[in-house]
Amino acid sequence: MEWTQIFIPIAFSFAITVATMPLFIGYFRMKKQGQTTRGEGPTWHNVKTGTPTMGGTVFLIASFITALVVGFWLQQLTPSLLIILFILVLYGILGFLDDFIKVFKKRNMGLNSKQKLIGQIAGGIIFYVVYRMNGLPETLDLFGIITIPLGIFYGIFIIFWLVGFSNAVNLADGIDGLVAGLGTISFGTYAIIAWKQQQFDVVIVCLSVIGGLLGFFPYNRKPAKIFMGDVGSLALGGLLAAISIILRQEWTLLLIGLVYVCETASVILQVMSFKLFGKRIFKMSPIHHHFEMCGWSEWKIDIVFWFVALSCSGLTLWILF
């Protein structure tokens, strides 16, 4: 893969997303369907009620088609490309069903947590089976210094990693434009790592997703014309985890995805503190809502969180290279 070809998947996915998104938004408006704001969220988010959602459907389809077409064209339709695309599709379907039930069936909770967890675990098991069939090592490589053999327990790690980061990105998707920007940074960083490792199949997937997210962002930035929905956030999180595993750089996701980790940790700490001591650590969780309650605008939160993500990604690349 030549460096000049990196623009092809970005441009192709971007064009599909930009061309299709207005039609998708128009359909939701015609049907008068939109997201219902959660009662426990910030009160000023009530003005967003009725905004079309499930926008992740468009950029996921664009990314999927682009990765397959470009992968075929560049002769990079490898098992690695196909299995990470499988995670994108499966977790995207789980998110789509969750969103569909909320929006069209008017059940605010969508899929229950057990149903989503079963689907996510099933995806992790299939991923692990394919991983083993391709003879990839069942070890954790920490900073290139320590290698920990896990054997069958690596399968448990894979399930934990996929489920954990799928839900982490989902938690981060709470304000306009945030995850679209974070995702662009995360996948951009993994595209660089994959390029350095000459895993061009993974590069193609990363660039395809970047193109889709860049095409989605103008519609999702504040004030959002459409939300990503669980269909987008669950798929993006699972895909990031899958890519970190395929690249044998699992630990990097803790740095590259530090914002996602902090979002998840804030929810866990908030729940534990309230249950144990009857007190809340944050004004509201996930933590981006805490900053909202402190008076930060959504744009300020976006910019600060993106800066943190860029800094952590830069540190990761410095450690690696």
QUIBEL-V27920 format. One record per residue. RES is the residue in three letters. D_LAST is the distance of its C-alpha to the last C-alpha in Angstrom with 2 decimals. Layout:
res:RES d_last:D_LAST
res:RES d_last:D_LAST
//
This chain:
res:MET d_last:20.51
res:GLU d_last:20.49
res:TRP d_last:18.61
res:THR d_last:22.12
res:GLN d_last:22.88
res:ILE d_last:20.53
res:PHE d_last:23.39
res:ILE d_last:25.93
res:PRO d_last:25.15
res:ILE d_last:24.58
res:ALA d_last:27.86
res:PHE d_last:29.82
res:SER d_last:29.01
res:PHE d_last:29.54
res:ALA d_last:32.88
res:ILE d_last:34.16
res:THR d_last:33.41
res:VAL d_last:34.94
res:ALA d_last:37.95
res:THR d_last:38.65
res:MET d_last:38.03
res:PRO d_last:41.24
res:LEU d_last:43.29
res:PHE d_last:41.78
res:ILE d_last:42.52
res:GLY d_last:45.96
res:TYR d_last:46.76
res:PHE d_last:46.05
res:ARG d_last:48.14
res:MET d_last:50.95
res:LYS d_last:51.02
res:LYS d_last:50.76
res:GLN d_last:48.05
res:GLY d_last:45.23
res:GLN d_last:43.35
res:THR d_last:45.41
res:THR d_last:43.89
res:ARG d_last:43.65
res:GLY d_last:46.34
res:GLU d_last:44.08
res:GLY d_last:41.69
res:PRO d_last:42.17
res:THR d_last:45.64
res:TRP d_last:44.49
res:HIS d_last:42.58
res:ASN d_last:46.05
res:VAL d_last:46.17
res:LYS d_last:43.42
res:THR d_last:45.76
res:GLY d_last:46.55
res:THR d_last:43.30
res:PRO d_last:42.30
res:THR d_last:39.52
res:MET d_last:37.73
res:GLY d_last:35.83
res:GLY d_last:32.90
res:THR d_last:35.16
res:VAL d_last:34.84
res:PHE d_last:31.10
res:LEU d_last:30.57
res:ILE d_last:33.10
res:ALA d_last:31.58
res:SER d_last:28.08
res:PHE d_last:29.63
res:ILE d_last:31.75
res:THR d_last:29.02
res:ALA d_last:26.58
res:LEU d_last:29.48
res:VAL d_last:30.79
res:VAL d_last:27.58
res:GLY d_last:26.43
res:PHE d_last:29.83
res:TRP d_last:29.79
res:LEU d_last:26.45
res:GLN d_last:27.44
res:GLN d_last:24.75
res:LEU d_last:27.22
res:THR d_last:25.62
res:PRO d_last:26.48
res:SER d_last:23.09
res:LEU d_last:23.91
res:LEU d_last:27.45
res:ILE d_last:26.85
res:ILE d_last:24.51
res:LEU d_last:27.10
res:PHE d_last:29.72
res:ILE d_last:28.23
res:LEU d_last:28.19
res:VAL d_last:31.83
res:LEU d_last:33.11
res:TYR d_last:31.71
res:GLY d_last:32.78
res:ILE d_last:36.26
res:LEU d_last:36.47
res:GLY d_last:35.64
res:PHE d_last:38.08
res:LEU d_last:40.86
res:ASP d_last:40.25
res:ASP d_last:40.45
res:PHE d_last:43.38
res:ILE d_last:45.43
res:LYS d_last:44.82
res:VAL d_last:45.67
res:PHE d_last:48.27
res:LYS d_last:49.79
res:LYS d_last:49.83
res:ARG d_last:48.50
res:ASN d_last:46.23
res:MET d_last:44.25
res:GLY d_last:43.43
res:LEU d_last:42.33
res:ASN d_last:42.73
res:SER d_last:39.81
res:LYS d_last:40.96
res:GLN d_last:41.08
res:LYS d_last:37.56
res:LEU d_last:36.24
res:ILE d_last:38.02
res:GLY d_last:36.49
res:GLN d_last:32.95
res:ILE d_last:33.44
res:ALA d_last:34.97
res:GLY d_last:31.94
res:GLY d_last:29.72
res:ILE d_last:32.08
res:ILE d_last:32.10
res:PHE d_last:28.31
res:TYR d_last:28.25
res:VAL d_last:31.02
res:VAL d_last:29.27
res:TYR d_last:26.03
res:ARG d_last:28.12
res:MET d_last:30.05
res:ASN d_last:26.95
res:GLY d_last:26.25
res:LEU d_last:22.86
res:PRO d_last:22.04
res:GLU d_last:23.58
res:THR d_last:21.11
res:LEU d_last:18.78
res:ASP d_last:15.35
res:LEU d_last:14.54
res:PHE d_last:11.08
res:GLY d_last:10.93
res:ILE d_last:13.70
res:ILE d_last:16.86
res:THR d_last:18.28
res:ILE d_last:21.45
res:PRO d_last:23.94
res:LEU d_last:25.95
res:GLY d_last:28.14
res:ILE d_last:30.46
res:PHE d_last:29.18
res:TYR d_last:25.97
res:GLY d_last:28.33
res:ILE d_last:29.36
res:PHE d_last:25.80
res:ILE d_last:25.24
res:ILE d_last:28.46
res:PHE d_last:27.59
res:TRP d_last:24.16
res:LEU d_last:25.73
res:VAL d_last:28.79
res:GLY d_last:27.11
res:PHE d_last:24.66
res:SER d_last:27.32
res:ASN d_last:29.64
res:ALA d_last:27.11
res:VAL d_last:26.48
res:ASN d_last:30.24
res:LEU d_last:30.93
res:ALA d_last:28.70
res:ASP d_last:30.72
res:GLY d_last:33.51
res:ILE d_last:33.57
res:ASP d_last:33.55
res:GLY d_last:30.29
res:LEU d_last:28.01
res:VAL d_last:26.51
res:ALA d_last:26.48
res:GLY d_last:24.15
res:LEU d_last:22.02
res:GLY d_last:21.82
res:THR d_last:20.77
res:ILE d_last:17.79
res:SER d_last:16.89
res:PHE d_last:17.36
res:GLY d_last:15.60
res:THR d_last:12.36
res:TYR d_last:12.99
res:ALA d_last:13.94
res:ILE d_last:10.55
res:ILE d_last:9.06
res:ALA d_last:12.24
res:TRP d_last:12.08
res:LYS d_last:8.90
res:GLN d_last:10.93
res:GLN d_last:13.99
res:GLN d_last:15.87
res:PHE d_last:17.85
res:ASP d_last:20.50
res:VAL d_last:18.34
res:VAL d_last:17.20
res:ILE d_last:20.95
res:VAL d_last:21.79
res:CYS d_last:19.27
res:LEU d_last:20.51
res:SER d_last:24.07
res:VAL d_last:23.87
res:ILE d_last:22.43
res:GLY d_last:25.40
res:GLY d_last:27.79
res:LEU d_last:26.63
res:LEU d_last:26.85
res:GLY d_last:30.31
res:PHE d_last:31.29
res:PHE d_last:30.28
res:PRO d_last:33.23
res:TYR d_last:35.61
res:ASN d_last:33.93
res:ARG d_last:33.32
res:LYS d_last:36.01
res:PRO d_last:38.81
res:ALA d_last:37.66
res:LYS d_last:39.80
res:ILE d_last:38.36
res:PHE d_last:36.29
res:MET d_last:33.54
res:GLY d_last:35.42
res:ASP d_last:34.39
res:VAL d_last:34.09
res:GLY d_last:30.94
res:SER d_last:29.37
res:LEU d_last:29.95
res:ALA d_last:28.52
res:LEU d_last:25.36
res:GLY d_last:24.67
res:GLY d_last:25.41
res:LEU d_last:23.28
res:LEU d_last:20.15
res:ALA d_last:20.82
res:ALA d_last:21.50
res:ILE d_last:18.31
res:SER d_last:16.19
res:ILE d_last:18.40
res:ILE d_last:18.30
res:LEU d_last:14.50
res:ARG d_last:14.85
res:GLN d_last:12.76
res:GLU d_last:15.91
res:TRP d_last:14.90
res:THR d_last:12.61
res:LEU d_last:15.95
res:LEU d_last:17.29
res:LEU d_last:14.96
res:ILE d_last:14.78
res:GLY d_last:18.46
res:LEU d_last:19.49
res:VAL d_last:22.37
res:TYR d_last:23.70
res:VAL d_last:23.56
res:CYS d_last:25.47
res:GLU d_last:27.96
res:THR d_last:28.74
res:ALA d_last:28.94
res:SER d_last:31.34
res:VAL d_last:33.66
res:ILE d_last:33.67
res:LEU d_last:34.35
res:GLN d_last:37.01
res:VAL d_last:38.84
res:MET d_last:38.73
res:SER d_last:39.92
res:PHE d_last:42.75
res:LYS d_last:43.90
res:LEU d_last:43.83
res:PHE d_last:44.96
res:GLY d_last:46.28
res:LYS d_last:43.97
res:ARG d_last:41.10
res:ILE d_last:37.94
res:PHE d_last:37.11
res:LYS d_last:39.64
res:MET d_last:38.40
res:SER d_last:35.55
res:PRO d_last:33.01
res:ILE d_last:31.68
res:HIS d_last:31.65
res:HIS d_last:35.43
res:HIS d_last:35.61
res:PHE d_last:34.28
res:GLU d_last:36.74
res:MET d_last:39.51
res:CYS d_last:38.46
res:GLY d_last:39.19
res:TRP d_last:35.82
res:SER d_last:36.11
res:GLU d_last:34.15
res:TRP d_last:32.40
res:LYS d_last:31.38
res:ILE d_last:29.99
res:ASP d_last:28.07
res:ILE d_last:26.52
res:VAL d_last:25.67
res:PHE d_last:24.19
res:TRP d_last:22.15
res:PHE d_last:20.86
res:VAL d_last:19.90
res:ALA d_last:18.11
res:LEU d_last:16.21
res:SER d_last:15.30
res:CYS d_last:14.19
res:SER d_last:12.13
res:GLY d_last:10.45
res:LEU d_last:9.97
res:THR d_last:8.57
res:LEU d_last:5.82
res:TRP d_last:5.37
res:ILE d_last:5.83
res:LEU d_last:3.79
res:PHE d_last:0.00
//
